[in-house]
Structure formats: C-alpha cells, structure tokens
C-alpha cells in the first residue's frame, strides 16, 4: 500500500461513498469465513464497517484476511460497494454498504484479549481495570470519555464567554490543619518538610479574588486521602469557580446557565430554569435530606401539630419532648402483607429508627397496630395531611426531628427504588440554601464551621453569632440533581468585623486565627473584595450525564476502593535510595505502634 | 446604596456613557485632594477610571472619599461626565470622561501594601512572591494570566475541532525507573508503598492510543524533582498530544496550525507556515545547537575542506584527526581592539574551547595571529566560505566536531545579544528532526535511548540498530522558537520486531524489557496502532507570547529555585501523627548517612 493512512473513518461511510476507493484503519472486531468470502468487521473510534474479502477480487487480500484474528490492527484499501437489498443490516449505521478489499496490511497483531471487547461484557471489574486499555476500547467507554471531553469544553466555553479566566493553582502546596486527610509529598531540598496535594483550590481561589482576578475558574484535580466508598476516588476532578463583585442571585442563575449549557451540548437535553430553591430546613422537613431527589413525591409529612394531644402515648410524649411524628404515604400499597411491611420496619431500624408504625388504608377500614390508638378525627386529619386515600399505606415515625428526617428520608429513596417510582432520563435540579453556618461538637464542647470559617453568615443572622450560634444560617448553596449534590458553594466573608465575630463564635481571637490561617488572614487585610463561588463535582456530573451508576465508569484510569490502580500496580515499593534522598524511612511496624 | 454591584467595568467607560448613572466596583489606585475636590483613580480588572468627589454634589460621598486610602475596595454610584477639553488625559483609555460620585461605600479597607501595586515596581522578587496576591493585582500580571487563559482556550478549541479528545490521566501513579527524579507520595492504605507524581503522561497517552482513542490531548501538570535552574519549575504545564493512524507529516503540519492559532488568538500575530525543517545534523553544523535561534545569521562555517592541507599545523592536525575547523563571521567588527577580542577568547575558553583564533579583515589587510599562517588562496577561500569582506572579524575554532559546535553555537548567541542583532517581536519557528535514537554511555559501556525506548527509528536505519547504533536516526521532532525548544515529540514503535531490535540494541531481551516496562509492554501485545505525538512546554510558550524572560512571571503561584512557595511557606513541617499514618518517619541526619 502506498500510504497506510485512512481516507475515511470506518463508522461514517454511507451510500454516498459507493464507488469510491478508500483506505480504512482500525481493529478487527469480528472475522467470518463463508467459502471464498471472508467478512471482517473493522472498528475505529467512529464505528464499525464490514469489509468483504473476495478471492476473485484480490487473492492477496483474501490471503491476508485469512490470517487476521480479533483485535488485529489493519489498513484496508478497497472500494465502497452497496449491499444487496437482502444483506442490508439495519442495526448497523453503515449497514447499507460494505468495503470490498483490494489490499490489506496487518499493522499489528494481537494476542487473544482476556475478555470480549464489546459493550455487553460479563467479566469481573477487576479484570477490566487491569486491562483498562482494552476496556476503554469498548464503544460505551469511548462514548463516555467523549462525553466527558464535551462536558469539559462546554464548561470552558461558557465560563470564558462570561469573563471567567482559567488559572492553574499549585498541586504542591501546604498541608492544612482542618478538613480531610492530606496526601503528603516529602521534600528532597527541605529536609523533614512536606508538600500536600490540594483537597481543593479554595485558598488559592480566594487569593485570586484578593488579587483582583474578579472571575476565576479551573477544571482541577483534587485529592483526599479518605477511606473510599463506592462513589469516591482519591483523586477527583472539580469545576472550581469564584467571582467578585457579583450579586449572589446573579451568580446562582449564571451557574444554572452553565449546567444547562453542559446538558445541552452533551446530551441535547434542555434543562428548565430557574431551578427551584429549597432552604436546608425545608429540604430536611419535606425530604429528610439536604440533597433531595425531586423525581418522585412521597414527601415526609409532619403530623406533630395534628397528633400533639393524641391519646397514643408514644406519639404524644415524643412531640411533648420536642421531637416529631412524621409519616410517608406509600401510594397504593395498602395491600402489602404483614411480612412485606415488617421487612421495611427492619430497614428503618437498621437506619436508626426505634420502630416504624404503620396504617394500611384498606377498603374495610384502617388496619395496623397504630390505627386503633388514633381517634377518627385524628385519622381523618392525618389522611388529609398525607393526601392519603383508600388503598394507601402510611409509615409513621416518632423520634427527634433529626432522626425522623434521616430515617424517613432514606426510607423514601429506598421505597421509590423498590417500587420503581423513579422515572428514567429525567433531570430534576434544585438549590438547597441557608445551611447552618456552625455545628456544635459535643465532645470538644465547641462550635465548628460547617463549611469553612470564611463562609458568610446571612446579614440578619450576624447578631445571633453571639447569642445563638446554632441558628445562624450561612450564605451557602448546594446544587442538587436527582438526589446527588453536584455542586456546593457560598459567599465568603470579606468584612473584618464579620470575620472577627465568626472567629469569636469559634472560640478564636483574631491573633489565634492569624496563627492558624496564616497568609490568608494577612491577605484579607489588603483589600479583599466581596466574593463567593462554587465547586462542582465533575466526575459525578459526567456520571449522571452518561447515565452510569459508578464514578469509575467515567474516569479513564480510576483507582479501586483501596486506592490502587490495578493496571499500573500503583502504589508500589520504591528504592531505598529514593527514600534516603527524601530524608524519610519506612516505619517498622514494631517500632512505635503498639 | 440599594445595590453595591457594578453596572459597568471601570476601564470600559467611554463618552458614549456620558449622562448615565453607573455603579462601579474596584480598588483605589490613587487619591488626590484639590480643595473641595477629591480625585480617586478606581481600578478593576478592565482598567482604571477617574472618580471625582465634589463637596457641592455630595457632601457624604466627599466625606467617605476623604477616608479612603490606596487599595481600599469601593462601590461608587455616580454619573459619567465628559471632562473639559483641558483636563482630558490622552494617556488613559478612559481619559475623556470621569465619574462624578453621588455615593461611595467602602466595601473593605486595606493596610498600606508592602510595595506599590503598579507595573513599574522596583522591589525584590522575593517580596513580590511573598505577597503574590498583591503582585497579581498589577495590570501586567493580570494581562499575562489573561493571555495564558486565552492560549489554553485556543489550544483546546483547535484540538477539539481536529477531533482530539481531552482525557485526564492520573496524578497518583507509579514511579518509573528511568527519567528524572520522581516526587513520591506515601500510601496510607498500602504500608511501605508509594505513588509517584507523573513526569509526563507518556505511558498513559500511549495506552490511550492502544485503547483506540485515536486522538488525545491534555493540558496537564507534570512534576520533576530536579535541581532547579532559572527557567524550571518543580511543577509545570504541558500540552500533551498523541494521535494514531496519522501520517507524521500531516501531524507535524497540524501542530504548526495549532501554534499558529495560539499566536493568532492571543497576540494577533500571523505565523508563516510551513515551518522550515532542519535535521539535527544540519542544526548542529550550521548553528551549533539543536534549538537554533533563526532570528539572526552568523552561522557556523565549516572550513575543514578548505584547510585540510594548510601549513598551519594546529588546524591541519585537528582535521586529520577527524575534528573540524569552523568559523563565525562577526560582521563589521574588524575594528575591535585586541582587548575586546581577547574577552571573547576568554568566553570561548570558559565554554570549553582550547582557544579562539581570529582574523580581523582590516582595510590594510588581514590581521591577527592566524592570518600569517594561511596562504593567500586559503584566506580567499575562507573569506568566500564565510561570506566575509573587509571590515569583518572571523573567529576560528579547531576541535572535535562536538566541541566546535557547542562552543561556537553558544558564542554565536552571546555575540548576537551583545551586538544587539536579535530583532524584538519576531517569531522564528523551525522543526529540528532526525535526532540520534541512541547515545552511548562511556561509563556504563552501553547504549541508552535518547528519548525513550518506544521512539521509532527511521525505516531505512533499522538495520543499523545491529551494526552501528549511533547512526540510527529517530523519527523525532522538536519544535523550536527563537532558540527555545517549545515542543518535542516522536513517532512511537508499534511493530514488535522493531521493538525487539531496539531492546536488543539497548542490551535487553524482550523478557527483561517486559520486566522493566511491565504493563505497557503487555499492552503493546494487544493491537497497538501506529501512533506518535508531541508535548509542548506551555509555560514557555506563554513566556514567549508575553515577551517575558522568566517562567515565574507566567505562573500564578510559582515556586522559587529551591522549590519553595514564599507565600504559603510550602513545603512545611507536618504533625508526627500524619507521618505515622503514612508508615514513614523522618530519617535522622546521623542515622545512616555519614
């Protein structure tokens, strides 16, 4: 072949090319022999096309074709021909044509792969991760990475147009005393000292605001050395954004536009705006979660006002003690067996409930252990509040507001999944706002910043910092999609007197704060503008866009739950010489521990 | 003020806005009192505008204005008014108008900054780095970061349009035995094991080719724990690119287009294409450098053919021994004093020359110690070869080809700088190709890969791998701009028999190679396509675009030559508890070393 390089992508050939000479490059997806004919499905990034090798057309090509195996890499020169009516394959994008081979060059051979390189692969994930380069050859993985690329470029395009400037912040930086566990990097030049990999560029983006950059963004790798759950990675990607001199409402609606443009440019979905806004309190009361899934109802109903004087002692005493009685209405499931109901009771107990009461609204009247303790009026009021009717099943819980919300919130989600109430392909966004600024640590006997100590309290709550810190609401906002928090942000404190009040509430003097937060506190003294921002979990957004259920499916080379890479075998032992240069040594198990 | 948020950027107000009410946000650049009038230069990212506070217009605003100091953050409500003819400031973009203040809110105060926040700052770089957030407030730094942003987006736009997909590769990966020193990250979960931060995504981008991504790019942070020179950073940014099934010539011209589009979209310079191509050998012969600066001439002239039979023994014997006699023509400098000439002789010796001979072509005839040893014919031939004429000065060197090239190459650059021969604002690109594939390590007595062992040799040189490895040319190409290597790449080996020959030349069996390069070698056995790529030094490109002379000026938060951040004080000591969790301890100086 004079040139081995492709003239056309395999997957884009159509009947328009019939009669043309083409060169294709790609991998052998399948080979089938039929007498004098050999058919090869040739696949590249764009898709697959059928190559037909006919002894009568080219003996040479047919001879080479006979040697190829799955995943061989070929250059094929040939002519696009129309398939006869009966051989058209309507399932294949290129199914109306095929390429008649005139010459085939084997660019590379391949061993038999450890699993079939196709979408429906049934193999343990650990094998897929070990041979990730083969796993990524599967069309579904390629499409996910393409979608991820498109989402990144859409983000950058949108933010650039809005005047945001992408600035790269350091990866080798300083360990911070608060927050999650840092990944450390020993310094060779500075003996006994360490860099830390950033958990987020939070401090740097605030410094960029102080330096007058006004609108910053970055799609940036962040690191947390935490015990990993199924949907966490030790390194993850964040869309990091900060702006100065921008009305928070304008900022939030700009972030809605950003997300809408990502959805439009990747999966062609139009996201309705503005997003609904729920306060933290409302979200907890109605959905028992600060990241409510709004794709289905089954909201939590507070029955405390109705039942505060009920003769059912468990309910009345809980309410009297400041707790709550709440219910969820499992629509149309009044016919469940006792066994089914008890299974959900066990789930609730596992989740932390003392018990789960229930009333089944049967045609013959309300059934269930609670039913007989409620007066007719109470039951009528409960049914009205829960919008319940005959055929429904009501689950009740009586506990503190916190436990009630947590348990019923989780139960709501699990019931919806079990009952298949969650519509596919629907995207329901919401903002959750007004998070508590501080939370009290019983053990340490002090208040902690829920987010970080630079989060702005709501103006009208500032006096409460001194009198009732737990009531202070933060100017913080989470963006929630389908039950996932996809972004979290806040307006930051920029006024010194507010910062002082904040530190006072945390039990610091300004001097102590300066000690702990060092150069950032100093920077705040040189003209910090009003500013705020947000960080989006990019991996999770891609996961939701691609309709996958696992972050590992959205990352080219992910790590396992034990933070290993099964392909490269990282982390791995290193030479002693390397450690010596870094002024560290391995700690022997016996030496200081136990 | 009802809203403090800006209606207009300061720097974009023109006479078109005269009569309009505006709100501005920004920093006080300067304040001057003139009787009842106070003038404030208010600066934001877009530029500066003059605010005038007139007692007669607003006593309140004037009162607030009187309290502000440099770098205070203000919100100013007022009216745009035209300046009278005599107060127009033609040096200021907004110099035809000013804003008459009706209300001023101090959004934040500022201490007196440690240096003036303006372009012409005369302060030690260490102070600028310590207060980087103030340094970045200077318009010149803001413009550089904006330019960096534009260069990034132009890169992504161009490559996306050409079908390249941005894929993020891991930061926590595996230490590689070859190459520069790695930054290591101890693992908490895997006792005694370490991640390494990537020196480049080389292995991952080749794996992405094996996985059929076909066109990949990434603007990516890389890490090298090397002793830092003025123009190196421990973390740096690379435009990393790889492609499969693409003719190398097409790829190189695509990369020219990429760079041209970066120059067009950032500094509106049209870069002429195609770039000239020099082989490594030609570059070394003519410019004594593999990254020649083509903005000026003064090429090295090989006089060996002319002088091989000269009676001047030093020259003749050097040539006879396989060395070279080469000269550079310092145009028009025949009148230099003996002292000036000797100074350059000293420079040459410092650079490794045994001596620097010279002939000054004076009107009265050739002068200089060498002149008398050359016959009239030899001198005439030398002058013709060096395109020399009366008034010029010729410097001669006789040594091995390698030393001659190195010394005269460096001398050429220093002479050009000293003589101010290098035109400002000119961009001269070239490719340097056909680098040697291997170099011989005298000490270890073996061949090493110049680039890495996956670099493809030129087809016609493959047989030389067995017979004369030093003659094998690589399919490698560097992109050079104004004497800087801005990008380097190669076509990779994808055929097993070539890879085997390569390893054989390096003294490995395939089994040993598999041992050393592990999973990558295994991956090559599952259908690697023909592929190649390049990596551009992004920081350096930005430096050249911005016309700066130091990489630190192009990075928001750079590190010093000792890899420290003067602002955050990274690296820094950490808690013992943190080290304990990571199964490491500090090595005591006394313990094992000396």
Interface residues (C-beta under 8 A of the other chain):
Chain A: X3 X4 X5 X6 X25 X27 X43 X44 X45 X71 X72 X73 X107 X108 X109 X110 X111 X113 X131 X132 X133 X134 X135 X136 X137 X141 X142 X145 X146 X148 X149 X152 X153 X156 X160 X165 X166 X167 X168 X169 X170 X171 X172 X173 X174 X175 X181 X182 X183 X184 X185 X186 X187 X188 X189 X190 X191 X192 X193 X194 X195 X196 X197 X203 X204 X207 X208 X210 X211 X212 X213 X214 X215 X221 X223 X225 X234 X235 X237 X244 X245 X246 X247 X250 X494 X495 X496 X518 X519 X523 X525 X526 X527 X528 X529 X530 X555 X556 X557 X559 X562 X563 X564 X565 X567 X568 X569 X570 X571 X572 X573 X574 X578 X579 X580 X581 X582 X583 X584 X585 X586 X587 X589 X591 X592 X593
Chain B: X3 X4 X5 X6 X25 X27 X43 X44 X45 X71 X72 X73 X107 X108 X109 X110 X111 X113 X131 X132 X133 X134 X135 X136 X137 X141 X142 X145 X146 X148 X149 X152 X153 X156 X160 X165 X166 X167 X168 X169 X170 X171 X172 X173 X174 X175 X181 X182 X183 X184 X185 X186 X187 X188 X189 X190 X191 X192 X193 X194 X195 X196 X197 X203 X204 X207 X208 X210 X211 X212 X213 X214 X215 X221 X223 X225 X234 X235 X237 X244 X245 X246 X247 X250 X494 X495 X496 X518 X519 X523 X525 X526 X527 X528 X529 X530 X555 X556 X557 X559 X562 X563 X564 X565 X567 X568 X569 X570 X571 X572 X573 X574 X578 X579 X580 X581 X582 X583 X584 X585 X586 X587 X589 X591 X592 X593
